[in-house]
Amino acid sequence: MSTRKDIKNIAIIAHVDHGKTTLVDEMLHQSGIFRDNEAVQERVMDSNDLEKERGITILSKNTSIHYKDTKINIVDTPGHADFGGEVERILTMVDGVILVVDAFEGCMPQTRFVLKKALGLKKTPLVVVNKIDRDGARPKEVIDEVLDLFIELGADDDQIDFPVVYASAKDGYSSLDPDVREGDMRPLLDAILEYIPSPTGDPDGPAQILFSSLEYDDYVGRIGVGRVERGTIKVNSPYVLCRQDGSQENVKFSKIYQFEGLKRVDCNEAEFGDIVCIAGIADLNIGETACDPNCIEPLPFVKIDEPTISMNFMVNDSPFAGKEGKYVTSRNLRDRLFKEVETNVSMRVEETDSMDTFKVSGRGELHLSILIETMRRENYEFQVSRPQVILKKDENGRTLEPMELAIIEVPEDYVGNVMQKLCSRKGEIENMDTRSTGMTHLEIKIPSRGLIGYRSEFLTDTNGNGIMNQLFVGYEEYKGEIETRDRGSIVVHETGTTTGYGLWNTQDRGRLFVGPGVEVYEGMIVGECAKDEDIVCNVCKKKHVTNTRASGSDEALKLVPPTTLSLEQSMEFLADDELLEVTPKSIRLRKTILDKSLRLKEKNNKSYIYLELFNKMYVE
């Protein structure tokens, strides 16, 4: 076995918004990747439009820098729990991790999740306490929290003895002393060279490479990203691809790329320890291994945690179907969803009894909403059902459901509201204390379905001052029925265009989602009712001319500005008998059954069935 001293492979892991991407940006800048006069945007690693808009990392990114004759391959990973599948598979490519922790917030839910995965895979940690320039920063206390977390997660003696670097990625400096507030990133880069192990392997052994990620290029097609585990790989040499189903296929690599800064650079060969991109295998999948034909040894792939939330994706059948989207058929929808599964390893797509409906399962609401928004921008038109949690059965036949740990920080004045709402949704308080900042810290274990539709309520209940994060903690016995939505919908009476007069007559009934001049159809939802029942309103009603006055007479109508729901808020609003229509231009809420009389008939049938079941149970 040999060690490559000229290369380091690291992944940057952290909770969302703790500064991973900004830290990578600064390392790229100070390593001389960019020209002095080159215009470079902030968070250069967040290349996706959705990433730029939301300020979060969704897909893992590869880059590299050169420092003191050593090439450092860096993988920037997502911080949000819903994209944990990205983090898990990327960790197989690296030898060490940089754990970034906010000097003010300390250890958060995703910190625990990503660190647990890294420690389980025996990766060497380097802790960076970021944002030490922030008001209220407490770097020394945060280090104690990190140490407690390491011990709690069962780290071994070598892992617990972790090195610490203090930094401000925003201001571009790092230090081994928390009181130093100047300098550059050299102390961090030196710590990487000193503490992160170099790749070890057999340079002369038979070639072997595991593919952990996929990219796509318009010119060369599908590109596999992976680390060369053994030997040397070369362009146009014969290899055997070991698929996950056990089959084998003879392949050749038409292109080999290595990362140099943000660019992919052509090369003819790559040695063990290199992180490379491979082109030339048309139907390559994540988790597959390419081996030397004389030594076929597929590598095990890390097991990805199963999805916890599912939604039905359906062909749009509303009266406005096909008016705004380009891809509207079930075939279009099917092809796109199954294409997503090829690169998104923590997502599942299943066909149902209906040709027009597909069950899509993911790690959380955000995970699914990103897919919906991406498809929408690609000119797809479809509709989705309310998110549902995925239930399981244990060996004793008991029903199990996914549980979340909600970590909440709210001002003291709003604690009562939050506790009341979450406890009514089967939440159990695990921990509660007051921080020096005056904020109350709550840890509440709650069923995943109890949090569906709660986030917008949480913002309202805390006046926008609360912070809530959640972490999947496993499956537990089903907690019983939860009443999550206590208000009904305002449903459109007839197809037409909304008028100021019609909305003015309706606005006292609840909160409206649309303004005047909007095209609507029968069964479409245009607001939230103030009561716990659905009401049908004629929002297209016009003021008619009479023999005593003109239609424009009387006082000017004063309309309350409508509430515009985002995609996530619309998903949270949905009830079991409602759908969300998604097109490139619009997001519409609607009833599954559009006709009022048919909806009433369906409701009466259900009531009759429930009554029959009750009578049967009573007689028995």
URRAPE-V989686 format. One record per helix or strand. SS is the DSSP state (~ for helix, > for strand). FROM is the first residue (numbers start at 1). TO is the last residue. If there is no record, write none. Layout:
ss=<SS:SS>
from=<FROM:FROM>
to=<TO:TO>
//
This chain:
ss=<>:>:~:~:>:>:~:>:>:~:>:~:~:>:>:~:>:>:>:>:>:>:>:>:>:>:>:>:>:~:>:>:~:>:>:>:>:>:~:>:>:~:~:>:>:>:~:>:>:>:>:~:>:>:~>
from=<2:7:20:49:61:70:81:96:106:109:124:139:157:163:173:186:200:208:221:232:238:248:255:263:269:275:289:309:327:330:348:357:365:380:382:388:392:399:412:428:439:448:455:467:489:496:500:510:519:524:535:567:578:587:596>
to=<3:14:30:54:67:76:93:102:106:120:130:152:160:168:175:195:201:217:230:234:242:252:261:267:271:279:292:314:327:343:351:362:377:380:384:389:393:411:424:434:447:451:461:477:492:497:509:512:520:529:537:573:582:591:619>
//
